[in-house]
Amino acid sequence: MSRWNELPAELHPHVRQLIVRLRRLKDRSELSTRQLAAATGYSGRSWQRYLNGGSLPPRGAVEAIAEACGDDADRLLVLHEMAAERWAEGSRDTSDAWDSMSETLEVGPADRQSYTRVPQMVVAVGAAALAVSVSAALVLAVQLAKARASAEDTRERTVTAAGSGAASAPGRSPVLPSLYTCRPKQSDGRWYAGHSRTRESTVVYGQTGPEVIEVQCLLSRAGFSPGDIDGIFGPMTQRAVKRFQTREGLEADGVIGPLSWEALRGCCAEVTAEPAR
């Protein structure tokens, strides 16, 4: 006869009745906790919780102990159903809910293996999302690098053709001027740098072309250096745009839209904020 611990006082009588019946079954079978675990497929630690009132045994555990000990499963399942209703109503604390979840992990190797697929799937989805984000960042970085390399190549050819560059020392790159020249002029009360007359186009990070050159020139005229006037909307240009927008009371999103153009071109109309996008 096993020496059982006293059951918790707060257990409902229906729960207590089920546990006492299961204890008697184990005593009658003379199975140790380890033998009971081997016969039912539920771990020894789980049976210790079940038989000491730490958590309610699941229906499958009740069926398994009845079969292992040669008892009437139907009668035990009726007791289990009544106990389960009272256990659900009681919900003594959240730790019992966690114990109940952990019990399902200890049912057996097959169930344990199926459960572990869930975190593995979560990890796989997270890894895939991270790979997509990294790939997008790499694509943008490659595009900017290609654009800058092309600009540097064109700049070098321009300097060579103009005969303005002297031969540099071996192993050192020549100091090259900016590829594009800014010649800001006012027309109809607005400033133009000679590369684009747009006042509506949206210019964003990673973009290249004459609209970007125009932005860079006008930023420089306004006192916000974008770095080289190379026609590439890179990090330095974006930072200059945000600082300019902040000074002008615009939304500092680093995107050139109609109101940013208006401010860059210095129209006399008061500029308040970029429209919501």
N, C-alpha and C positions, 0 to 999 in steps of 0.2 A: 504493500500500500504506500503510495507516494505521499510525502508531506507537502501539502499544498499551501501556498501563501493565502492569506485572507483576502477575499475579493474586495474591491473598492466599495465603500459604503454607498456611493452615489449611483451604483448600477441599478437599473430598473429590475423589478422581480422577474420579468420575462427574460431579460438578458442573463440574469443570475441563474435562472432555471436551466437555460441552454448550456451555460458553461459548466454547471455542476453535473449535468448529464454527460457532457463530453469528458469531464474528468473521470467519471465512473467507468466510462467505456475504456479509457486508457488504462486505468487501474486493473480492470478485469482482463484486458488483453495482455497485461504484464510487458507491454512494449516500452522500451526506453524512448526518450525524445528523439534520439538519432534514428532508431528503428522505425518510429512513427513517421519521421520525415521521409525515410527511404520508401516506406509503404504507400504514402499518400502523394509524394511529389511536392509537398510544401516544406519549406526549410524548418529546421529545429527552432530557430529564433522566432519564426512566425508562430509556431505552436506554443512557444512560451508566452507570447503576447496574447494569443487567443485564450489559453487556459488560465491566464492570470488576469483577464479582464482589461488588458491594455488596448485591444482593438477587437472588433467583431469579426469572427471568421467568415470568409465568403461562403456562398452556397456550395461551391465546388469542394471546399475543404471539409464541409460537413458531410457531403456525400462520400468523400474519400475516406474519412475516418470510420464512417458507418460500414463501408465495405471492408476496410482493413480489420475491423474489430467484430465483424459478423453481426451487426445490429440492423434494425429496421430503419432504412434511410427515410422512408416517408414520414414516420413519426418525428424523426429529428428535424426534417425540413419544415414541418409545421411549426415546431418550436423556433426554428431559425427565422421563419417569416414573421412571427410575432415579435421576436427579439429585434429583428431588423427595423420594424416600424418604430419601436421605442427608441432604438439607438439613433435613428435618423431624427427623431423629435428632440432627443437630448443633446446631440452634437456637443459633447462636453467641452471641446476646445479645438482650435485649428491644428494643433499638433496631432490629434487623432486622425484628422483628415489626411495629413501628410503621411502618417503611419499606414493608413489604409491604402494610399497610393503606392507606398514602398512595398507593401505586401504583394501587390500584383507583379512586382519585379522579381519576387522570389518564388513564384509558382513553380518554375521549372526551367530547364535550359531552353526549351523551344520558345516559351513565352518571353523569357529574358532576351533571347536573340531578336524576337520580333519587336520588342520595345526599343532596343538600342538602335533600330533603323530610324526612329524619329529624330534623335539628335544628330545622327549622321546626315539625314536629309537636310536638316536646318543648316548644318555646317556647309554642305554642298551648295545650297542656295546662296548662302552668304558669300562663299568663295567665288561663285559665278558672278554675283553682283559686283564684287570687288574687282574681278578681272575685267568686267565691262567698263567700270569707271577708270581703271588704270589704262585700258586700251584707248579710251576716248582722250585721256590726257596726253598719251604718247602720240596719238594722231595729230592733235593740235600742236604739240611741241615740234613734231617733224615738219608740219606745214610752215610754221614760223621759221624754223631753221632753214628750210629750202628757200623761202622768200628772202631771208636775210642773206643767204649765200648768193642768190641771184643778184640782189642789190649790190653786194660787195663786188661781184664780178663786173657788173655794168659800170660801177663807179671806177674800178681800176682801168677798164677800157677807155672810159671817158677822159680820165686824167692822162693816160698814155697818148690818146689821140690829140689832146690839146697841147702836149709837150710841156705840161706844167710840173711834171714830177721828175726830180732828179733820181738817179740810180741810188738805191739804198744800200746800206752795208749788208754783206752776206749774212743770211740767217735772220734778218729783221724785216718786218713788213713795213712798207711805206706808210706814213701818216696821210690818210686820204681825206679830202674835204667831203662835206655832205653831198650826196648824189644830186639832190634837188635844191634849187635856189628859191628863196622866198622874196617876192617883190610886192609886199602889201600896198594896195592903192585903194582910195575911197572912190566909190561910184554910187550916186543916189543915196548918199548918207550911210553906205555900208562898206565894209572892208572886204576886198578880194585879193587873194595871193597869186592868181593867175593859173591855178590848176583845176579848179572846178567852181562853177557858179551856183551849185545846188544850194537850196535852203530847206529842202524837205527830206533828202535821203537819210536813211538810218545807217550809221557807221558803227561797227561793233568790234570787239576784241578778236584778233586773228585775221581781220580783213586787210587787203592790200589794194593799192590803186590810187588814182588821182584824188578821190575824195579824202583819203587818209592823208595825203600830202597837204591838201588844203587845210585840214584840221590841224596838222602839226605846225604849219606856218602861222595860222591864226592863234594857236595856243602860245607859240613863241612870241608873237606880237603882243599878246595879253600879259606876258611875263611868267608863263608857266612852261618851262622847258620840257619837251617831249623826248629829248635825246636827239639822235640823228634825224634829219629830215629825209627819211628813207622810204616813206610810203608804206610802212609796215605798222599796223596797229598792235604793238606789243605791250609788255608790262609797263615800260616807262611812259608811253603815250597814254595808257589807261589811267595811270596814277595822276598824270597831268590833267587829264579830262576831269577826274573826280575832284581835284583841288579847285579847278576852274568852276565847276558846277556848284561846289560848296560856296565859293565866294559870291557867285551870282544868285544864290538863293534857289538853285535848281535841285532836283533830286540827284544826289551824287551816285548814280548807278554806273558810270563809266561808259554810257552809250550816248552817242550823238544823235539827237532827234531834232525836230523842227525848232523847239525853243532853245536848244543848245546852239544850233546854227545861228539863230537870231541874236543870241548873246555874243557869240564869237564874231559875228559880222558887225556888231556894235550898233545895232539899230536903236534909235532914240526911244522906242517904245519900252515901257517898263516890263521886265521879265520877272515872273513870280515863281513858277514851278513847272516842271515837265508834266504833261498829261499822264494819267495813270495808264499803264500798259497791261 
